[in-house]
Amino acid sequence: MELKEYPIKVNPFEAGVLLALIITAEQETKQRLQGVYEQLVAFKKEAEEEAGVKKEVISGGLLRITDKDGNVIVRTPLPYELEGN
């Protein structure tokens, strides 16, 4: 039996919650939710592009995030941000 794939439909809050749950899940769960994870990362990247977000890795392996208004956040990168996504 072939499984059909369906895109997920979430609002930004739901996307953030789901992404955080998948990132912190056990490896087996991460593997089973890989398709959802990929869609959520794509959704996040699209939202960041629309907001004019720029990211750069700075000393100590931290991530500097700047939006089009000049707001800056420095934090530890999330796993997908280091995977070239």
C-alpha positions as CSV (number, residue, x, y, z in Angstrom):
1,M,0.0,0.0,0.0
2,E,1.4,3.4,-1.0
3,L,1.1,6.2,1.5
4,K,-0.2,9.6,0.2
5,E,1.6,12.7,1.3
6,Y,-0.3,15.8,2.4
7,P,1.1,19.2,3.2
8,I,0.4,20.4,6.7
9,K,-1.6,23.5,7.5
10,V,-0.6,25.4,10.6
11,N,-0.4,29.0,11.8
12,P,3.0,30.5,12.9
13,F,2.4,29.7,16.6
14,E,1.5,26.0,15.9
15,A,4.5,25.7,13.5
16,G,6.8,27.0,16.3
17,V,5.4,24.6,18.9
18,L,5.6,21.6,16.5
19,L,9.1,22.4,15.4
20,A,10.3,22.7,19.0
21,L,8.6,19.4,19.9
22,I,10.2,17.6,17.0
23,I,13.7,19.1,17.7
24,T,13.5,17.9,21.3
25,A,11.9,14.5,20.5
26,E,13.7,11.1,20.6
27,Q,15.5,10.0,17.4
28,E,12.8,7.5,16.4
29,T,10.1,10.1,16.6
30,K,12.3,12.6,14.7
31,Q,12.7,10.0,11.9
32,R,9.0,9.4,11.7
33,L,8.2,13.1,11.5
34,Q,10.9,14.0,9.1
35,G,8.4,15.1,6.4
36,V,6.6,17.4,8.9
37,Y,10.0,18.7,10.1
38,E,11.0,19.6,6.6
39,Q,7.8,21.4,5.9
40,L,8.1,23.4,9.2
41,V,11.7,24.4,8.4
42,A,10.6,25.6,4.9
43,F,7.7,27.5,6.5
44,K,10.0,29.2,9.0
45,K,12.6,30.1,6.2
46,E,9.8,31.7,4.1
47,A,8.6,33.7,7.1
48,E,12.1,34.9,7.8
49,E,12.7,35.9,4.2
50,E,9.5,38.0,4.3
51,A,10.6,39.6,7.5
52,G,14.1,40.4,6.0
53,V,15.9,38.3,8.6
54,K,19.7,37.9,8.1
55,K,21.7,35.3,10.1
56,E,25.4,35.0,10.7
57,V,27.5,32.7,12.8
58,I,29.7,34.8,15.2
59,S,32.5,33.9,17.6
60,G,31.8,31.1,20.0
61,G,29.4,29.4,17.5
62,L,26.6,31.8,18.4
63,L,24.1,33.0,15.8
64,R,23.4,36.7,15.3
65,I,19.9,37.3,13.8
66,T,19.0,40.7,12.5
67,D,15.7,41.7,11.0
68,K,14.9,44.5,8.5
69,D,14.2,47.0,11.3
70,G,17.6,46.4,12.9
71,N,16.5,44.3,15.8
72,V,19.3,41.9,16.9
73,I,19.1,38.6,18.7
74,V,22.2,36.5,19.6
75,R,21.6,32.9,20.6
76,T,22.7,29.3,20.2
77,P,21.7,28.0,16.7
78,L,19.0,25.4,16.3
79,P,20.0,22.1,14.7
80,Y,18.6,22.9,11.2
81,E,20.3,26.3,11.2
82,L,23.7,24.5,11.1
83,E,22.6,21.9,8.5
84,G,22.8,24.5,5.8
85,N,19.1,25.2,5.9
